[in-house]
Amino acid sequence: MADGIYVLINGKYIGPEKPGPWANIFQYFNIDVFKLGPLFILFGLAWLGFVIAFVSNFTWAFAFGIIMCVITLWYLPVGTVFSIIALVLLILLRLKSS
């Protein structure tokens, strides 16, 4: 979410001038990656919503978490790593509670 706000204000992402490998996916479809701030803000809000739902023990939180992990896999390399970790933890927690 912070990166989304940052790019909206500054026209560049936090970190190096060139975005990470994830940007190649969007550039392949001629999408300006520096206009994706709202997408990252929505992504951040969705992840926060998942955390709140998970901590609050909502029944739909597990499914929503799996969905968020899967749709975040494209965000190479950071999002992919965190998604895989979160996915494994969700599955392990689910197996442990069964």
ABEGO torsion letter per residue (X at the ends): XAAAAAAAAAGBBBEBABBBAAAAAAAAAGBBAAAAAAAAAAAAAAAAAAAAAAAAGBAAAAAAAAAAAAAAAABOAAAAAAAAAAAAAAAAAAAAAX
